[in-house]
Amino acid sequence: MRTRKLTELLPFVAPVHVLILSVIVLPALYVAWLSLMESSFGQAPSFVGFDNFIRVLSDPSFRSALWNTVVLVVVAVHVELLLGLLLALLFASGLPFRRVLLVCTLAPYAVSEVIAVVSWRYLFDPQAGPVTQLLLSLGLPVLDWSFEPVHAMILIAMLTIWLHLPFTFIILYAARLAIPGDLYEAARIDGARPWQAFRRVTLPMLGPAIVVALLFRYIFAFRIFSEVWLLTGGGPARTTEVVAVYLYREAFTYNAFGTAAATAWIMVLASLLLALGYVLVLRKQVTGNAH
């Protein structure tokens, strides 16, 4: 009987499996095969084993791109988490004009990355940008991101945070609204102060949502490309290049498809390890706070 039910369900489940196989599994296997080959336009692939991985890991440009990526991911994701948590608590506390402010908060997520980068390039233009002119009029230093690598990295981080903050905020805000009000009432009756209620009630209850938000943001942020490529192109002198931009150059500038495929797999493994390490630490902290 059970086998018959599975047979009847197979026509409905099969399209999903075919889609996953064709969109995820087969391309991943092809990239894994390509990472073991030396391949370029007009050249038959030749097996080189793990030479592509060794070549990429020993390349100073890749190590610099990896460091830039890690710095951007760590800074952007943690600032997003802090701001998203503060906004979620602020909105949940009964903020006036909440609907209008909610639309304004979520608006960046509806903006195309290309449009966002073009807008920010204009706003922070070192010569005539409105933000630059405002900072100069106030006697404050400006972001000379077209020449200063540190300033360029700061601008990229700010742009990334602005674009993806709504994702983190909406997850934490939904989780905060799902916390029963009886828990806060019980904490108030027991004499808990606001900070104690946050530590003992809010933070443990938001723990799973925080883990989910961090996990997705780590994985997505590690693949950052559009903000860097459209804003600085990895310059000046490849000082703001990230791993995705390095991969793009290997594949479409130097036509080195083997090293590009190896870079792609290194990106996957590095992003998973980075996310896994922090998630495990955070889960341990949240569990400790719950007790």
Long-range contacts (C-beta under 8 A, 24 or more apart in sequence): 31-261, 31-264, 31-265, 32-261, 32-265, 34-257, 34-258, 34-261, 35-258, 35-261, 35-262, 35-264, 35-265, 36-258, 37-257, 37-258, 37-261, 38-258, 39-257, 39-258, 40-255, 40-256, 40-257, 40-258, 41-255, 45-258, 48-258, 52-258, 52-259, 52-261, 52-262, 53-262, 53-265, 53-266, 55-259, 55-262, 56-259, 56-262, 56-263, 56-266, 57-266, 61-238, 61-241, 61-246, 62-243, 62-246, 62-263, 64-238, 64-239, 64-241, 65-234, 65-238, 65-241, 65-242, 65-243, 65-245, 65-246, 66-243, 66-270, 68-153, 68-239, 68-240, 68-241, 68-242, 69-222, 69-224, 69-242, 69-243, 69-244, 70-274, 71-153, 72-153, 72-156, 72-157, 72-160, 72-221, 72-224, 72-242, 73-218, 73-221, 73-222, 73-224, 73-274, 75-157, 76-157, 76-160, 76-161, 76-164, 76-221, 77-214, 77-217, 77-218, 77-221, 79-157, 79-161, 80-161, 80-164, 80-165, 80-168, 80-217, 81-168, 81-210, 81-213, 81-214, 81-217, 83-161, 83-165, 83-168, 83-169, 84-165, 84-168, 84-169, 84-171, 84-172, 84-173, 84-213, 85-172, 85-206, 85-210, 87-165, 87-169, 87-172, 87-173, 88-169, 88-172, 88-173, 88-175, 88-176, 89-176, 89-198, 89-202, 91-173, 92-173, 92-176, 92-177, 105-165, 105-166, 105-169, 106-166, 106-169, 106-170, 107-166, 108-162, 108-163, 108-165, 108-166, 109-163, 109-164, 109-166, 109-167, 111-163, 113-163, 113-226, 113-227, 113-230, 114-226, 114-230, 116-159, 116-162, 116-163, 117-159, 117-226, 117-227, 117-230, 117-231, 118-230, 120-155, 120-159, 120-231, 121-231, 124-155, 145-231, 145-232, 146-232, 146-236, 147-236, 149-236, 149-239, 149-240, 152-231, 152-232, 152-235, 152-236, 152-239, 152-240, 153-240, 155-231, 156-224, 156-227, 156-228, 156-231, 156-232, 156-240, 159-227, 159-231, 160-221, 160-224, 160-227, 163-227, 164-217, 164-220, 164-221, 167-213, 167-216, 167-217, 168-213, 168-217, 171-209, 171-212, 171-213, 172-206, 172-209, 172-210, 172-213, 174-209, 175-205, 175-206, 175-208, 175-209, 176-202, 176-206, 179-205, 179-206, 199-289, 200-289, 203-286, 203-289, 204-286, 204-289, 204-290, 207-282, 207-283, 207-286, 207-287, 207-289, 207-290, 210-282, 210-286, 211-279, 211-282, 211-283, 211-286, 214-275, 214-278, 214-279, 214-282, 215-275, 215-279, 218-271, 218-274, 218-275, 218-278, 219-271, 219-272, 219-275, 222-267, 222-270, 222-271, 222-274, 222-275, 223-267, 223-271, 243-267, 243-270
